[in-house]
Amino acid sequence: MAQSSSPRPRYSTGKRRKNVRGRRPTSRGPVPARRRGPAPILIIAVIVVLLVSCWIFGRGCGGNQEAVENEKLHEYSAEAHKLIGRSATVGAQFQGLRTTVKDLSRDDVARKLQQMVDTCKGIAHDSELVIVPEKAKKLHPILQVALDMRTGGVNGYSASILDVLDKKNLDSAADAMSAGMLDLVVSDRAMQRYRGGLEEKLKSAKFGFEKIADSIFMPRTDEALTSSAHEYIDGISGKETGNALHGVAVLGLTTTPARVDSTESGISILPYSKSFVVKVSVQNQGNQEEHDIPVVVTLTQDSGSAPQKKTQKITRLKAGETATLVFEDLAPATGSEKENTVKATAGPVPKEKKTDNNTIELNFIMRAE
């Protein structure tokens, strides 16, 4: 029996539709989304801006890294300049004190030197806080060594000069002083080496117009020698030479109240006063500095009452210098028939040969109330 099949449908064109039941669909996966990037002109503009920024600010763009390091060196040099300037100020103060120490009291010398030591310590400490760029890594330790040695050198001089003023072992004081000042000489040389090296680096970095402060503690290096220290100490301590001369004299004596008249025999007449003050002027007539000079004022009355005595000391008196002392709380007898005698005596000082000018007297009468 013959099988029949339904005929394929025909279209209006007369063609038969193709049989598609045998076709298998092909799996192609998800279609990737298309990315839309910035226009090429925008990318170019961004690149240009970045390059210009790098050129202006020098932040990590190729050869401009050198400019960054140079600027860091420039900033560092400004900080170093400040530190060295502060140290130079201390150096000037130190030289001033060394040349005028004889004119200062021991307490003033100790106070001023301690201030210098403290300032030197502060400068050395601040140098450790400075940010050091790569181009100054090898130089900065030289600066720190110089500043540390200045602290030690001033401290060594301080200890030795105070021993001199305290009349302690002068030989050991001279050795210690020489050692301290030699430290200062070395510190000056180290500072000059540092200063020259930093200025050379600034010149290479196109900052040659910048100059670093100069700082010197010992202009004359020979003054740090032990022999020079001995001579320096001898001049301060008054160590005798072959032509040493010692001697003080009382130049004058005045009273308050002052004389208003005198008797026929030359006795001064003073007006009545509840208070009585005596002023005594003493001069060093030798060529050596004298210390702890005793000055005694004694008031006696012809009535036979006990003498009144007052004593003071002149701590230091340089050759040719005059000092005036004031004595109070003395009570003379009053009345026209009661004679008083006030006597002032200075010294004598050790090794003084001429003593006839060490004493002066005044006879007076104080009127009754």
C-alpha positions as CSV (number, residue, x, y, z in Angstrom):
1,M,0.0,0.0,0.0
2,A,1.5,3.2,-1.1
3,Q,2.3,5.9,1.6
4,S,1.1,9.3,0.9
5,S,2.7,12.4,2.2
6,S,1.2,15.8,2.5
7,P,2.5,18.1,-0.1
8,R,4.7,21.1,0.9
9,P,2.8,24.3,1.0
10,R,3.2,26.6,-1.8
11,Y,3.6,30.4,-1.6
12,S,2.2,32.9,-3.9
13,T,5.4,32.9,-5.8
14,G,4.9,29.2,-6.6
15,K,8.0,28.1,-4.6
16,R,7.9,25.5,-1.9
17,R,9.0,26.3,1.6
18,K,12.2,24.6,2.7
19,N,11.9,21.9,5.3
20,V,13.7,23.4,8.4
21,R,12.9,20.7,10.9
22,G,16.3,19.1,10.5
23,R,18.4,22.2,11.4
24,R,20.0,22.4,14.8
25,P,20.5,25.8,16.4
26,T,24.2,26.9,16.9
27,S,25.2,28.2,20.4
28,R,27.2,31.4,20.1
29,G,27.3,32.5,23.8
30,P,26.5,36.0,25.1
31,V,27.4,38.9,23.0
32,P,30.2,41.0,24.7
33,A,29.3,44.5,25.5
34,R,31.2,47.1,23.6
35,R,33.4,49.6,25.6
36,R,33.3,53.2,24.9
37,G,36.6,54.9,25.8
38,P,37.5,58.6,25.9
39,A,38.1,60.3,22.8
40,P,41.7,60.3,21.7
41,I,41.9,64.1,22.0
42,L,41.1,63.8,25.7
43,I,43.8,61.2,26.4
44,I,46.4,63.4,24.7
45,A,45.3,66.4,26.8
46,V,45.7,64.5,30.1
47,I,49.2,63.3,29.1
48,V,50.2,66.8,28.2
49,V,48.9,68.2,31.6
50,L,50.8,65.5,33.5
51,L,54.0,66.2,31.6
52,V,53.7,69.9,32.3
53,S,53.0,69.4,36.0
54,C,56.1,67.2,36.3
55,W,58.2,69.8,34.5
56,I,57.0,72.6,36.8
57,F,57.0,70.8,40.1
58,G,59.7,68.2,39.5
59,R,57.9,65.5,41.3
60,G,59.4,62.2,40.1
61,C,59.5,62.8,36.4
62,G,62.7,61.5,35.0
63,G,65.5,64.1,35.1
64,N,63.6,66.5,37.3
65,Q,64.3,64.3,40.4
66,E,67.6,66.1,40.5
67,A,65.8,69.4,40.9
68,V,64.0,68.0,43.8
69,E,67.2,66.9,45.6
70,N,68.7,70.3,44.9
71,E,65.8,72.0,46.5
72,K,66.1,69.8,49.5
73,L,69.7,70.7,49.8
74,H,68.8,74.4,49.6
75,E,66.3,74.1,52.4
76,Y,68.8,72.1,54.5
77,S,71.4,74.8,54.0
78,A,69.1,77.4,55.4
79,E,68.6,75.4,58.6
80,A,72.4,74.8,58.9
81,H,73.0,78.6,58.4
82,K,70.8,79.3,61.4
83,L,72.5,76.8,63.6
84,I,76.0,78.1,62.7
85,G,74.9,81.7,63.2
86,R,73.7,80.8,66.7
87,S,77.0,79.2,67.4
88,A,78.9,82.2,66.1
89,T,77.1,84.4,68.6
90,V,78.3,82.1,71.4
91,G,81.8,82.3,70.0
92,A,81.8,86.1,70.1
93,Q,80.5,86.0,73.7
94,F,83.2,83.5,74.6
95,Q,86.0,85.7,73.2
96,G,84.6,88.7,75.0
97,L,84.6,86.9,78.3
98,R,88.1,85.6,77.8
99,T,89.6,89.0,77.3
100,T,87.6,90.7,80.1
101,V,87.5,88.0,82.8
102,K,89.7,90.0,85.1
103,D,87.0,92.7,85.2
104,L,84.2,90.3,86.3
105,S,83.3,88.8,89.6
106,R,83.6,85.0,89.9
107,D,79.8,84.6,90.1
108,D,79.4,86.6,86.8
109,V,82.1,84.4,85.1
110,A,80.4,81.2,86.3
111,R,76.9,82.4,85.3
112,K,77.9,83.6,81.8
113,L,80.0,80.5,81.0
114,Q,77.2,78.2,82.1
115,Q,74.8,80.0,79.8
116,M,77.2,79.5,77.0
117,V,77.5,75.8,77.7
118,D,73.8,75.4,77.8
119,T,73.4,77.3,74.5
120,C,76.0,75.1,72.9
121,K,74.2,72.0,74.1
122,G,70.9,73.3,72.7
123,I,72.5,74.0,69.3
124,A,74.1,70.6,69.1
125,H,70.7,69.0,70.0
126,D,68.9,71.0,67.4
127,S,71.4,69.8,64.7
128,E,70.2,66.3,65.4
129,L,66.6,67.2,64.5
130,V,67.4,68.7,61.1
131,I,66.1,66.7,58.1
132,V,69.3,65.8,56.1
133,P,68.9,65.3,52.4
134,E,70.8,62.7,50.5
135,K,73.3,65.3,49.1
136,A,74.3,66.3,52.7
137,K,74.5,62.9,54.3
138,K,78.3,62.8,54.4
139,L,78.6,66.5,55.5
140,H,76.2,66.7,58.3
141,P,78.2,64.5,60.8
142,I,81.0,67.0,60.5
143,L,78.7,69.8,61.7
144,Q,77.5,67.7,64.6
145,V,81.1,66.9,65.6
146,A,82.1,70.6,65.5
147,L,79.1,71.6,67.7
148,D,79.7,68.8,70.2
149,M,83.3,69.8,70.6
150,R,82.3,73.4,71.2
151,T,80.2,72.3,74.1
152,G,83.0,70.3,75.6
153,G,85.6,73.0,74.9
154,V,83.6,75.8,76.6
155,N,82.9,73.5,79.5
156,G,86.6,72.7,79.9
157,Y,87.5,76.4,79.9
158,S,84.8,77.1,82.4
159,A,86.0,74.5,84.9
160,S,89.6,75.7,84.6
161,I,89.0,79.4,84.9
162,L,86.9,78.9,88.0
163,D,89.7,77.0,89.5
164,V,92.0,79.9,88.8
165,L,89.6,82.4,90.3
166,D,89.3,80.1,93.4
167,K,93.1,80.0,93.7
168,K,93.3,76.3,93.2
169,N,96.2,74.3,91.5
170,L,97.1,76.7,88.7
171,D,99.3,74.1,86.9
172,S,96.5,71.6,86.5
173,A,94.1,74.4,85.6
174,A,96.4,75.5,82.8
175,D,96.5,71.9,81.4
176,A,92.8,71.6,81.6
177,M,92.3,75.0,80.0
178,S,94.7,74.2,77.1
179,A,92.8,70.9,76.5
180,G,89.4,72.7,76.3
181,M,90.7,75.4,74.0
182,L,92.3,72.8,71.7
183,D,88.9,71.2,71.4
184,L,87.6,74.6,70.2
185,V,90.5,74.9,67.7
186,V,89.6,71.5,66.2
187,S,85.9,72.5,66.2
188,D,86.8,75.6,64.2
189,R,88.7,73.6,61.6
190,A,85.8,71.1,61.4
191,M,83.3,73.9,60.9
192,Q,85.4,75.5,58.1
193,R,85.6,72.1,56.4
194,Y,81.8,71.7,56.7
195,R,81.1,75.2,55.6
196,G,83.3,74.9,52.5
197,G,81.9,71.5,51.6
198,L,78.3,72.7,51.8
199,E,78.9,75.8,49.8
200,E,80.5,73.7,47.1
201,K,77.5,71.5,46.9
202,L,75.2,74.5,46.8
203,K,77.3,75.8,43.9
204,S,76.9,72.5,42.0
205,A,73.1,72.7,42.7
206,K,72.9,76.2,41.1
207,F,72.6,77.8,44.5
208,G,76.1,79.3,44.5
209,F,74.7,82.7,45.6
210,E,73.8,81.2,49.0
211,K,76.6,81.7,51.6
212,I,76.9,79.9,55.0
213,A,77.6,81.8,58.2
214,D,81.2,81.8,59.5
215,S,81.8,80.8,63.1
216,I,85.1,80.8,65.0
217,F,85.8,80.4,68.7
218,M,89.6,80.6,68.7
219,P,90.9,83.2,66.2
220,R,94.5,82.6,67.4
221,T,95.2,78.9,67.6
222,D,98.5,79.5,69.5
223,E,96.5,80.7,72.5
224,A,95.4,77.1,73.1
225,L,98.9,75.9,73.7
226,T,99.8,74.9,77.3
227,S,102.5,77.6,77.5
228,S,100.0,80.3,76.4
229,A,97.5,79.0,78.9
230,H,100.0,79.4,81.7
231,E,100.8,83.0,80.6
232,Y,97.1,83.8,80.4
233,I,96.4,82.4,83.9
234,D,99.4,84.3,85.3
235,G,98.0,87.5,84.0
236,I,94.7,86.8,85.7
237,S,95.9,85.4,89.0
238,G,98.5,88.2,89.5
239,K,101.4,85.8,89.6
240,E,104.4,87.8,90.5
241,T,107.2,88.8,88.2
242,G,110.6,90.2,89.2
243,N,109.2,93.8,89.5
244,A,106.0,93.0,91.5
245,L,104.9,95.7,93.8
246,H,102.3,95.4,96.5
247,G,100.7,98.2,98.5
248,V,97.4,100.0,99.3
249,A,96.8,103.5,100.8
250,V,93.9,105.3,102.4
251,L,93.3,108.3,100.2
252,G,90.7,110.0,102.3
253,L,88.1,109.9,105.1
254,T,84.9,111.9,105.2
255,T,82.0,112.1,107.7
256,T,78.3,112.8,107.6
257,P,77.6,115.2,109.0
258,A,80.5,117.1,107.6
259,R,82.8,119.6,109.4
260,V,81.3,123.1,109.8
261,D,84.1,124.7,111.8
262,S,87.3,123.9,113.7
263,T,88.9,124.8,117.0
264,E,92.1,126.9,117.4
265,S,94.0,123.6,117.7
266,G,92.6,122.3,114.4
267,I,90.0,119.9,115.8
268,S,87.0,119.6,113.5
269,I,83.6,120.7,114.7
270,L,80.6,118.7,113.5
271,P,76.9,119.7,113.9
272,Y,74.8,117.4,116.0
273,S,73.2,114.4,114.2
274,K,71.5,111.3,115.4
275,S,73.3,109.3,112.7
276,F,77.1,109.3,112.0
277,V,78.5,107.9,108.8
278,V,82.2,107.5,107.8
279,K,83.4,107.0,104.2
280,V,86.9,105.7,103.4
281,S,88.6,105.7,100.0
282,V,91.3,103.0,99.5
283,Q,93.6,102.8,96.4
284,N,95.8,100.0,95.2
285,Q,99.1,101.7,94.6
286,G,101.0,98.5,93.6
287,N,101.2,96.8,90.2
288,Q,99.5,93.6,91.3
289,E,95.8,92.8,91.8
290,E,95.0,92.5,95.5
291,H,92.2,90.5,97.1
292,D,90.3,90.5,100.4
293,I,91.8,93.8,101.7
294,P,90.7,94.5,105.2
295,V,89.6,98.0,106.1
296,V,89.0,98.8,109.8
297,V,87.3,102.0,111.2
298,T,87.7,102.7,114.9
299,L,86.0,105.4,116.9
300,T,87.4,106.3,120.3
301,Q,86.4,108.9,122.8
302,D,88.6,110.8,125.3
303,S,86.2,109.9,128.0
304,G,87.8,106.5,128.1
305,S,84.7,104.5,127.0
306,A,85.3,101.3,124.9
307,P,86.3,101.9,121.3
308,Q,83.8,101.2,118.6
309,K,85.2,99.1,115.7
310,K,83.8,98.2,112.2
311,T,85.5,96.0,109.6
312,Q,84.9,95.5,105.9
313,K,86.8,93.8,103.1
314,I,87.5,94.8,99.5
315,T,87.1,91.6,97.6
316,R,89.3,92.6,94.7
317,L,91.2,95.7,93.8
318,K,93.1,96.0,90.5
319,A,96.4,98.0,90.2
320,G,95.6,101.7,90.3
321,E,91.9,101.2,91.2
322,T,90.2,103.0,94.1
323,A,87.3,101.7,96.2
324,T,85.1,103.6,98.6
325,L,83.6,101.9,101.7
326,V,80.7,103.2,103.9
327,F,80.7,102.6,107.7
328,E,77.5,103.2,109.7
329,D,76.1,102.6,113.2
330,L,78.9,104.6,115.0
331,A,77.9,106.8,117.9
332,P,80.4,109.6,118.8
333,A,80.2,111.5,122.1
334,T,78.4,114.9,121.9
335,G,79.3,118.1,123.6
336,S,82.0,120.8,123.1
337,E,84.2,119.2,125.8
338,K,84.1,115.7,124.4
339,E,86.7,114.9,121.7
340,N,86.3,111.9,119.3
341,T,88.9,110.3,117.1
342,V,88.0,108.2,114.1
343,K,90.8,106.2,112.5
344,A,90.7,104.2,109.2
345,T,93.2,101.5,108.3
346,A,93.5,99.6,105.1
347,G,95.6,96.4,104.8
348,P,98.4,95.8,104.9
349,V,98.3,93.3,102.1
350,P,100.8,90.4,101.8
351,K,104.3,91.5,100.8
352,E,103.5,95.1,101.3
353,K,106.6,97.1,102.3
354,K,105.4,100.7,102.5
355,T,102.7,101.0,105.2
356,D,102.9,104.6,106.4
357,N,100.0,105.6,104.1
358,N,97.7,102.8,105.3
359,T,96.1,104.8,108.1
360,I,94.3,108.1,108.4
361,E,92.8,109.8,111.5
362,L,90.3,112.6,112.2
363,N,89.8,114.3,115.5
364,F,86.4,116.0,115.9
365,I,83.8,117.4,118.3
366,M,80.1,116.9,117.7
367,R,78.0,119.6,119.1
368,A,75.3,118.7,121.7
369,E,71.7,118.5,120.7
